[in-house]
């Protein structure tokens, strides 16, 4: 028995090493800025529509996201999975908004556009929020991988997470965004194949119809979270540079088509993965905060390996994109905030930023922080971005509109996290009742704050003429 476990351990650890080695060998080596930061090939051509679609699709299938999807499926049945999958509608919505920004305003990136539209202070506030999100993306995904090799905080857990981080970092350093997009295509195939293998072991136990029929369409049974997701779709995607950076690297129509297809594929994949949680619910498998890991241990060696492959491929695609996004922000966008042009050695600076994030970003993981607390910047905290992007066409330059909307959302998010939102704001009596009320009323406050300077500005000329 011990020999069997030892061989199994060697096999699983070997998979991490082989995965990292294979990605490193296949990832293209890039030294040009257009390749490292924009994903262009050696001839300066932008990525193809298919490659962009695969990259957007798999980059948004975070390891912690598929874990949360299964957890919600176990808690609420298919309604929980549907609620979480709804967040993937953010992708085509973001594609449509970015399409408009590029066509109407000639935007070349979110930060440069914010500087022009709302001023440097607005762009700086946004950039700070992005940096916090990128920091959280590291440890929350490496912790998921580590959880399949040992208990949180154990030597095996930390070692697996750090080995995984190093593997992704090495191939990311070879080519930045170009490497990320190229390897995303491989990781997307790995994810889909092994997800199908896991589902093939789970679905026959109860049948697809039984799994889809589990749950109840009620506010207290996950419907409140579904409504929250629909509200947050209006703002959530814009604070994720892993997604938005890819909105500016090809022509507008190619981008919009890729985002739309990737969003649909992501929605279907997350909903399908949530059925794993529904299966665990029907089987009475208690997974705590990590239902997929608990279920994987009941599927035998093949099933456990398939689940690891799903998690490693999804976590790697997110982590390499996180490194690429940080390098672009540090080397190209932060200098713009200081009123300077990007430095001549931007690629080297971007590479150093990747290494720093790999080290600092894993500190919470080593301290044993729970992956389900990795809410990054809460979706509630960024609801103030909705009017900033949706109503930008109504103004030429209005820093006050940005700040009234953005900081209203941030304050509400902090108050919600601190338990200071009044209970009277709750809608329904489910777990997410207060979250739903805060997002609904909060969006109204943010939109009002955004429009207030415009309304005041329009009244002033009339008052002057009357006097």
PLY file of the C-alpha trace (Angstrom):
ply
format ascii 1.0
element vertex 467
property float x
property float y
property float z
element edge 466
property int vertex1
property int vertex2
end_header
0.00 0.00 0.00
2.80 2.42 0.94
4.61 1.55 -2.29
1.44 2.31 -4.25
1.07 5.68 -2.53
4.73 6.47 -3.19
4.38 5.67 -6.88
1.20 7.73 -7.04
2.96 10.64 -5.36
5.89 10.45 -7.77
3.44 10.40 -10.68
1.52 13.46 -9.49
4.66 15.44 -8.65
6.12 14.34 -11.96
3.08 15.77 -13.72
3.83 19.23 -12.32
7.44 18.99 -13.51
6.49 17.68 -16.95
3.76 20.29 -17.33
6.14 23.11 -16.48
8.90 21.72 -18.69
6.56 21.23 -21.66
5.16 24.77 -21.38
8.69 26.17 -21.20
9.83 24.28 -24.30
6.77 25.25 -26.33
6.45 28.87 -25.23
7.94 31.25 -27.81
10.89 33.42 -26.80
10.11 37.10 -27.35
12.20 40.19 -26.76
10.30 42.84 -28.73
7.93 45.11 -26.81
5.08 44.41 -29.22
5.45 40.69 -28.56
6.04 40.90 -24.82
3.26 43.38 -24.05
0.82 43.04 -26.98
1.19 39.38 -27.94
2.38 40.03 -31.49
4.42 37.42 -33.34
7.99 37.86 -34.62
6.69 39.63 -37.73
4.66 42.10 -35.69
1.32 40.53 -36.58
-1.43 40.46 -33.91
-2.73 37.18 -32.57
-5.34 35.29 -34.59
-9.03 35.22 -33.76
-8.91 31.55 -32.72
-5.88 32.06 -30.48
-7.48 35.09 -28.85
-10.74 33.21 -28.28
-8.93 30.29 -26.62
-6.83 32.67 -24.54
-9.77 34.71 -23.25
-11.74 31.53 -22.58
-9.12 29.70 -20.53
-7.66 32.81 -18.84
-11.01 33.47 -17.20
-11.41 29.85 -16.06
-9.55 30.48 -12.80
-8.72 27.51 -10.60
-10.52 29.19 -7.73
-13.47 29.91 -10.03
-14.08 26.28 -10.95
-13.67 25.44 -7.27
-16.28 28.05 -6.33
-18.61 26.79 -9.09
-18.51 23.27 -7.68
-18.96 24.58 -4.13
-22.06 26.52 -5.17
-23.40 23.50 -7.04
-23.03 21.48 -3.85
-24.74 24.19 -1.79
-27.67 25.12 -4.06
-27.85 22.61 -6.88
-27.85 23.77 -10.48
-29.11 27.25 -9.49
-25.81 27.83 -7.69
-23.85 26.80 -10.76
-26.02 28.95 -13.01
-25.50 31.93 -10.70
-21.73 31.63 -10.87
-21.71 30.93 -14.61
-23.60 34.19 -15.13
-20.40 36.09 -14.33
-19.03 34.83 -17.67
-21.51 37.08 -19.45
-19.04 39.75 -18.37
-16.77 38.73 -21.25
-19.03 39.59 -24.21
-20.28 42.65 -22.31
-16.71 43.87 -21.80
-15.98 43.17 -25.47
-18.91 45.36 -26.52
-17.87 48.22 -24.23
-14.21 48.08 -25.30
-15.34 47.97 -28.95
-17.23 51.24 -28.36
-14.29 52.85 -26.55
-11.92 51.98 -29.37
-14.27 53.06 -32.16
-15.53 56.23 -30.49
-12.54 57.45 -28.49
-9.62 55.68 -30.14
-8.72 54.01 -26.81
-5.48 51.99 -26.74
-5.86 50.70 -23.18
-7.97 51.21 -20.08
-5.42 53.28 -18.11
-4.53 55.63 -21.01
-8.24 56.07 -21.74
-8.98 56.90 -18.09
-6.20 59.51 -18.05
-7.74 61.24 -21.07
-11.36 60.90 -19.92
-11.18 61.40 -16.16
-7.67 62.56 -15.29
-4.53 61.07 -13.73
-5.98 60.82 -10.22
-8.82 58.67 -11.54
-6.42 56.45 -13.46
-4.19 56.15 -10.37
-7.12 55.04 -8.18
-8.06 52.48 -10.80
-4.46 51.24 -11.15
-4.19 50.75 -7.38
-7.31 48.59 -7.44
-5.88 46.57 -10.32
-2.60 45.94 -8.49
-4.48 44.54 -5.50
-6.44 42.23 -7.78
-3.30 40.97 -9.52
-1.65 40.32 -6.16
-4.62 38.22 -5.04
-4.73 36.28 -8.30
-1.33 34.76 -7.55
-1.84 33.17 -4.14
-5.49 32.27 -4.66
-4.65 30.16 -7.71
-1.41 28.62 -6.44
-3.21 27.66 -3.22
-5.78 25.70 -5.24
-3.01 23.63 -6.84
-1.26 23.16 -3.51
-4.50 21.87 -2.00
-4.31 18.73 -4.17
-0.88 17.84 -2.78
-1.38 18.47 0.92
-3.36 20.21 3.65
-3.21 24.01 3.72
0.03 25.13 5.35
1.71 21.72 5.09
5.13 21.25 3.50
3.64 19.41 0.51
1.02 22.14 0.02
3.55 24.97 0.02
6.10 23.04 -2.06
3.56 22.19 -4.78
2.29 25.77 -4.91
5.81 27.19 -5.20
6.90 24.60 -7.77
3.84 25.43 -9.82
4.56 29.17 -9.53
8.14 28.69 -10.66
7.09 26.60 -13.66
4.65 29.27 -14.85
7.07 32.12 -14.12
9.89 30.59 -16.19
7.85 30.23 -19.37
6.17 33.61 -18.81
9.58 35.29 -18.69
10.37 33.86 -22.14
7.72 35.84 -23.95
5.31 37.81 -21.78
1.84 38.08 -23.28
2.92 36.24 -26.41
3.92 33.20 -24.36
0.73 33.49 -22.34
-1.53 33.48 -25.39
0.40 30.66 -27.08
0.34 28.37 -24.05
-3.30 29.29 -23.35
-4.29 27.35 -26.45
-2.57 24.21 -25.12
-4.01 24.70 -21.64
-7.51 25.16 -23.06
-7.27 21.75 -24.75
-5.94 20.13 -21.56
-8.75 21.69 -19.53
-11.54 20.60 -21.89
-10.22 17.04 -22.29
-9.78 16.37 -18.58
-13.02 18.15 -17.67
-14.75 15.73 -20.03
-13.01 12.81 -18.30
-14.15 13.97 -14.87
-17.72 14.54 -16.07
-17.69 11.09 -17.69
-17.10 9.60 -14.26
-19.68 11.77 -12.50
-22.66 12.17 -14.83
-23.59 8.47 -15.19
-24.08 8.16 -11.42
-27.28 10.19 -11.47
-27.93 11.19 -15.06
-27.75 14.68 -16.56
-31.48 15.36 -16.09
-31.34 14.50 -12.39
-28.36 16.79 -11.89
-30.01 19.65 -13.80
-33.20 19.20 -11.80
-31.49 19.52 -8.42
-32.16 22.85 -6.73
-34.93 25.38 -6.34
-35.45 28.74 -8.05
-35.86 30.82 -4.90
-34.02 33.78 -3.41
-32.93 31.67 -0.45
-31.63 28.90 -2.76
-29.10 30.79 -4.87
-31.38 33.02 -6.96
-30.19 36.01 -4.93
-26.60 35.31 -6.04
-27.73 34.96 -9.66
-29.29 38.44 -9.47
-26.11 39.79 -7.87
-24.10 38.35 -10.77
-26.39 40.02 -13.31
-25.87 43.38 -11.58
-22.10 42.97 -11.25
-21.67 42.03 -14.90
-22.05 45.77 -15.55
-18.80 46.56 -13.71
-16.92 43.39 -12.75
-14.97 42.76 -15.99
-13.35 46.19 -16.11
-11.16 45.69 -13.05
-9.59 42.58 -14.54
-6.59 43.39 -16.76
-6.24 39.69 -17.66
-9.41 40.25 -19.68
-9.24 43.91 -20.69
-5.60 43.84 -21.87
-6.69 41.35 -24.53
-9.30 43.79 -25.75
-6.66 46.04 -27.33
-4.27 43.67 -29.12
-6.25 42.89 -32.31
-8.65 44.82 -34.53
-12.00 45.71 -33.01
-14.18 43.23 -34.87
-11.84 40.30 -34.27
-11.74 41.19 -30.58
-15.51 41.45 -30.24
-16.06 38.11 -31.99
-13.44 36.39 -29.82
-14.88 37.83 -26.60
-18.41 36.78 -27.51
-17.48 33.17 -28.33
-15.17 32.90 -25.31
-17.94 34.16 -23.03
-20.40 31.55 -24.27
-17.82 28.75 -23.94
-16.90 29.91 -20.45
-20.53 30.03 -19.34
-21.11 26.47 -20.54
-17.86 25.18 -18.98
-18.50 26.71 -15.57
-22.09 25.44 -15.54
-20.83 21.96 -16.52
-18.20 21.99 -13.78
-20.79 23.01 -11.21
-22.51 19.67 -11.89
-19.56 18.07 -10.12
-20.71 19.92 -7.02
-24.31 18.88 -7.63
-23.10 15.27 -7.79
-21.27 15.71 -4.47
-24.49 17.16 -3.01
-26.50 14.11 -4.08
-23.78 11.75 -2.82
-23.55 13.51 0.53
-19.85 14.30 0.07
-18.81 17.06 2.47
-16.08 19.10 0.84
-15.89 22.09 3.15
-14.42 24.90 1.10
-13.03 22.67 -1.65
-15.65 20.27 -3.00
-13.66 19.28 -6.15
-10.68 18.13 -4.06
-12.93 16.11 -1.73
-14.74 14.55 -4.67
-11.50 13.83 -6.54
-10.32 11.61 -3.71
-13.38 9.39 -4.24
-12.75 8.93 -7.97
-9.62 6.77 -7.78
-6.17 7.57 -9.16
-7.36 8.35 -12.69
-10.14 10.65 -11.52
-7.84 12.39 -9.06
-5.22 12.93 -11.76
-7.87 14.28 -14.15
-8.99 16.79 -11.53
-5.40 17.89 -10.91
-4.94 18.38 -14.67
-8.09 20.54 -14.80
-6.90 22.67 -11.89
-3.29 23.02 -13.03
-4.26 24.01 -16.58
-6.82 26.57 -15.42
-4.54 28.00 -12.71
-1.57 28.22 -15.11
-3.54 30.11 -17.74
-4.62 32.66 -15.14
-1.21 32.96 -13.50
0.74 33.53 -16.72
-1.83 36.14 -17.76
-1.48 37.80 -14.34
2.29 38.03 -14.80
1.84 39.48 -18.30
-0.72 42.05 -17.12
1.48 43.20 -14.25
4.51 43.57 -16.50
2.52 45.72 -18.92
1.14 47.90 -16.14
4.50 48.45 -14.42
6.58 48.98 -17.55
4.14 50.83 -19.82
1.15 52.24 -17.93
2.52 53.42 -14.58
5.03 55.71 -16.38
2.08 57.30 -18.19
0.52 58.09 -14.82
3.71 59.96 -13.93
3.55 61.89 -17.21
6.47 60.02 -18.74
6.99 57.78 -21.72
7.65 54.04 -21.15
11.36 53.38 -20.48
13.64 52.04 -23.20
14.20 48.82 -21.24
10.52 48.16 -20.70
10.79 44.40 -21.31
13.46 44.00 -18.64
11.45 46.04 -16.15
8.35 44.00 -16.94
10.27 40.76 -16.36
11.53 41.97 -12.97
7.97 42.89 -12.01
6.91 39.30 -12.78
9.58 37.88 -10.47
8.62 40.27 -7.68
4.94 39.37 -7.97
5.74 35.64 -7.93
7.49 36.08 -4.59
5.24 38.62 -2.87
2.03 37.20 -4.30
2.59 33.84 -2.60
3.01 35.18 0.94
-0.70 34.83 1.86
-0.65 31.25 0.53
2.30 30.36 2.76
0.52 31.92 5.72
-2.43 29.61 5.11
-5.11 32.06 3.97
-8.33 30.36 2.82
-8.76 30.43 -0.97
-12.45 31.24 -0.62
-11.49 34.52 1.03
-9.76 35.45 -2.23
-12.56 37.71 -3.32
-9.80 39.95 -4.71
-11.39 43.36 -4.94
-14.98 42.61 -4.11
-17.39 42.79 -6.99
-19.35 45.21 -4.83
-16.33 47.50 -4.39
-16.07 48.07 -8.13
-19.75 48.63 -8.98
-18.81 52.29 -9.37
-17.07 51.40 -12.61
-20.41 50.66 -14.31
-21.41 54.30 -14.97
-17.77 55.23 -15.66
-17.73 52.97 -18.73
-21.40 52.92 -19.71
-22.03 56.66 -19.57
-18.63 57.91 -20.70
-20.07 59.00 -24.04
-22.16 61.66 -22.27
-19.13 63.65 -21.08
-15.89 65.03 -22.48
-13.85 65.24 -19.26
-15.29 64.88 -15.77
-12.92 63.73 -12.99
-15.56 64.48 -10.33
-18.04 62.12 -12.00
-15.49 59.30 -11.84
-14.58 59.86 -8.20
-18.16 60.20 -6.93
-19.09 56.93 -8.62
-15.89 54.94 -8.04
-15.42 55.82 -4.37
-19.12 55.32 -3.59
-18.75 51.72 -4.73
-15.49 51.25 -2.83
-16.97 52.63 0.40
-20.05 50.41 0.10
-17.85 47.38 -0.52
-15.75 48.12 2.57
-18.87 48.69 4.69
-20.33 45.40 3.46
-17.12 43.52 4.30
-17.08 45.16 7.75
-20.70 44.22 8.42
-21.84 47.84 8.55
-24.56 47.77 5.88
-27.98 47.99 7.59
-30.06 44.80 7.56
-32.95 46.78 6.05
-31.06 46.79 2.75
-31.41 43.01 2.42
-33.59 41.65 -0.38
-35.04 38.26 0.55
-33.77 36.08 3.36
-31.05 34.02 1.65
-27.31 33.99 2.30
-26.74 36.71 -0.32
-29.76 38.87 0.58
-27.67 41.75 1.93
-25.20 41.43 -0.94
-28.06 41.72 -3.43
-29.54 44.78 -1.72
-26.17 46.49 -1.43
-25.44 45.96 -5.11
-28.87 47.09 -6.28
-29.05 50.21 -4.13
-25.34 50.78 -4.51
-25.57 50.88 -8.29
-28.31 53.49 -8.00
-26.06 55.57 -5.73
-23.09 55.24 -8.09
-25.09 56.25 -11.14
-26.54 59.21 -9.24
-23.06 60.24 -8.12
-21.72 60.01 -11.66
-24.54 62.11 -13.10
-24.61 64.73 -10.33
-21.79 66.95 -11.71
-23.40 66.81 -15.15
-26.76 67.91 -13.76
-25.19 70.74 -11.75
-23.14 71.87 -14.73
-26.23 72.11 -16.93
-28.12 74.21 -14.39
-25.43 76.83 -13.93
-25.74 78.54 -17.36
-29.53 78.79 -16.97
-29.15 80.41 -13.53
-26.62 82.92 -14.85
-28.77 83.99 -17.79
-31.83 84.43 -15.60
-29.97 86.81 -13.33
0 1
1 2
2 3
3 4
4 5
5 6
6 7
7 8
8 9
9 10
10 11
11 12
12 13
13 14
14 15
15 16
16 17
17 18
18 19
19 20
20 21
21 22
22 23
23 24
24 25
25 26
26 27
27 28
28 29
29 30
30 31
31 32
32 33
33 34
34 35
35 36
36 37
37 38
38 39
39 40
40 41
41 42
42 43
43 44
44 45
45 46
46 47
47 48
48 49
49 50
50 51
51 52
52 53
53 54
54 55
55 56
56 57
57 58
58 59
59 60
60 61
61 62
62 63
63 64
64 65
65 66
66 67
67 68
68 69
69 70
70 71
71 72
72 73
73 74
74 75
75 76
76 77
77 78
78 79
79 80
80 81
81 82
82 83
83 84
84 85
85 86
86 87
87 88
88 89
89 90
90 91
91 92
92 93
93 94
94 95
95 96
96 97
97 98
98 99
99 100
100 101
101 102
102 103
103 104
104 105
105 106
106 107
107 108
108 109
109 110
110 111
111 112
112 113
113 114
114 115
115 116
116 117
117 118
118 119
119 120
120 121
121 122
122 123
123 124
124 125
125 126
126 127
127 128
128 129
129 130
130 131
131 132
132 133
133 134
134 135
135 136
136 137
137 138
138 139
139 140
140 141
141 142
142 143
143 144
144 145
145 146
146 147
147 148
148 149
149 150
150 151
151 152
152 153
153 154
154 155
155 156
156 157
157 158
158 159
159 160
160 161
161 162
162 163
163 164
164 165
165 166
166 167
167 168
168 169
169 170
170 171
171 172
172 173
173 174
174 175
175 176
176 177
177 178
178 179
179 180
180 181
181 182
182 183
183 184
184 185
185 186
186 187
187 188
188 189
189 190
190 191
191 192
192 193
193 194
194 195
195 196
196 197
197 198
198 199
199 200
200 201
201 202
202 203
203 204
204 205
205 206
206 207
207 208
208 209
209 210
210 211
211 212
212 213
213 214
214 215
215 216
216 217
217 218
218 219
219 220
220 221
221 222
222 223
223 224
224 225
225 226
226 227
227 228
228 229
229 230
230 231
231 232
232 233
233 234
234 235
235 236
236 237
237 238
238 239
239 240
240 241
241 242
242 243
243 244
244 245
245 246
246 247
247 248
248 249
249 250
250 251
251 252
252 253
253 254
254 255
255 256
256 257
257 258
258 259
259 260
260 261
261 262
262 263
263 264
264 265
265 266
266 267
267 268
268 269
269 270
270 271
271 272
272 273
273 274
274 275
275 276
276 277
277 278
278 279
279 280
280 281
281 282
282 283
283 284
284 285
285 286
286 287
287 288
288 289
289 290
290 291
291 292
292 293
293 294
294 295
295 296
296 297
297 298
298 299
299 300
300 301
301 302
302 303
303 304
304 305
305 306
306 307
307 308
308 309
309 310
310 311
311 312
312 313
313 314
314 315
315 316
316 317
317 318
318 319
319 320
320 321
321 322
322 323
323 324
324 325
325 326
326 327
327 328
328 329
329 330
330 331
331 332
332 333
333 334
334 335
335 336
336 337
337 338
338 339
339 340
340 341
341 342
342 343
343 344
344 345
345 346
346 347
347 348
348 349
349 350
350 351
351 352
352 353
353 354
354 355
355 356
356 357
357 358
358 359
359 360
360 361
361 362
362 363
363 364
364 365
365 366
366 367
367 368
368 369
369 370
370 371
371 372
372 373
373 374
374 375
375 376
376 377
377 378
378 379
379 380
380 381
381 382
382 383
383 384
384 385
385 386
386 387
387 388
388 389
389 390
390 391
391 392
392 393
393 394
394 395
395 396
396 397
397 398
398 399
399 400
400 401
401 402
402 403
403 404
404 405
405 406
406 407
407 408
408 409
409 410
410 411
411 412
412 413
413 414
414 415
415 416
416 417
417 418
418 419
419 420
420 421
421 422
422 423
423 424
424 425
425 426
426 427
427 428
428 429
429 430
430 431
431 432
432 433
433 434
434 435
435 436
436 437
437 438
438 439
439 440
440 441
441 442
442 443
443 444
444 445
445 446
446 447
447 448
448 449
449 450
450 451
451 452
452 453
453 454
454 455
455 456
456 457
457 458
458 459
459 460
460 461
461 462
462 463
463 464
464 465
465 466
